[in-house]
Amino acid sequence: MQPILSIQNLSIEYRARRGRVRAIRNVSFDVQRGEAVALIGESGSGKTTLGLGIVQLLPGTARVTQGRAIYRRSRDGAPSEIDTLQLKGRALREFRWKECAMVFQSALNALNPVLRISDQFADTAQAHGYLQGRALHARAEELLKLVRLDPDRVWRSFPHELSGGMRQRVLIALSLLLEPQLLILDEPTTALDILTQRNIMDVLKDLRHKLDFSLLFISHDLALAAELTDRVATVYAGKIVELASVETTFKEPAHPYTIGLINAVPTLKGTKEDLSSIPGSPPDLVEMPAGCKFHPRCPLVESRCKEEEPELVEVKPGHQTACWNWRSAREALQTHKVQG
């Protein structure tokens, strides 16, 4: 079966006074139908830029310099293939909510503060020629119940009258109004307390099971990615440096950056002595270092790393990494020698 989304050699840059900010550099990966893929990495690695690029919501200073984002839709038994980066006008508007919806990290900013929740559902439905009146209310009531909200409490409320977790769940329900096949979540639990995060993660897992949509999950939280997704793409300096299943990513990571991220996350059984941070800071995306962009922070750096940038290679079926010393990284992990 062909993937629902294929990102092919995508590069995105921003114009800045200092020069070109190369936010996404020659990225390629697929999202299969019904699959959840996580993009993880530090802030500024390019994860959100990638999500915004797919739905053409990049700011005016950004431009796609190369690549394609192939979306394969299949409605009413009639599959078709489109490049989302080439869509314009009505075709783009229909794609954005009917085929692919994006949930942003700040629901208070995403929702219109002067409209009731009922009006925001009505506006979305009207813009796409969807349900109206009682039919829309019934559909919205169904979705609000799916995200574990009381429709009677929420329907006539303004966004400021709801808690952060409730607003986030309203946004998820709204994103599912037109039954999209692909959902992009950009840090959906940021700034929420741990219990609210738990609630939203349970909602998302329940929705995936019931509605069977594909998911692109953007996050810096490895624990959330491990719980919700099937595969993990580690992003560093605008490029995917490792791509593998969730189980492989956490049990057999092969890139020193992925290992560093995992070592920086506390566990239930571990102590604070078991934690180690990644030294240094992410590279300047205007003036990047030569060779592997992670080499100034890497404990396994060699002369080749400073001169040549590695590309993704398959280290075992379904597991790709971009590192000249991935074998050494694995051995060091096994013997607990890599400490960030």
Summary of the structure (lengths in Angstrom):
residues: 340
radius of gyration: 20.9
end to end distance: 38.7
largest distance: 67.6
contacts: 1088
relative contact order: 0.13
helix: 38%
strand: 25%
